[in-house]
Amino acid sequence: MDVAAFLRKIGDVLPERHAGSRELDVLEFEADGRDVSVRVRREPHGASYPSLAAILHEIGRTCLAQGIAVAQLRRIAFLRDEIRVEVAGAAHQPGKVYRYPIEGTLGAPRAEPPSLRVMPSAMSSSEGGADLKL
């Protein structure tokens, strides 16, 4: 299964469990995607936060374009100003962090399409919440 299809499936399951993008804090992936941990926020994001479907669609497109496999997904953080996706490197390469600014990439469109910024960095925990297992 490619990453886009995998993320679509997650996007179908989470809303059934009352976990949309506004409620999510972090998705963590282990065991090559077979184990997904869901961390929810104490306080939801604002009403203008992009939909889970839009977020996961954009991440899926990037992963397909970059040749990222499901097994490389490590973490998706739903931050106030951006979505951060952490992936493991392939063939002993370092991992990467993909950053999606909320307003420019996932929210209201800009006149010019924004470029995706890839920045190798460590992920930090955002606001605390509760853990769920899928």
Protein Blocks (a to p, Z undefined) as FASTA:
>chain_A
ZZklmmmmmmmmmmmnopafklpmbdcdeehhpaccddddfbdcdfklccfklmmmmmmm
mmmmnopafklpmbdcddfkbccdddddeehiacddddddfklmmmccdfbdcddddddd
ddddddddddddZZ
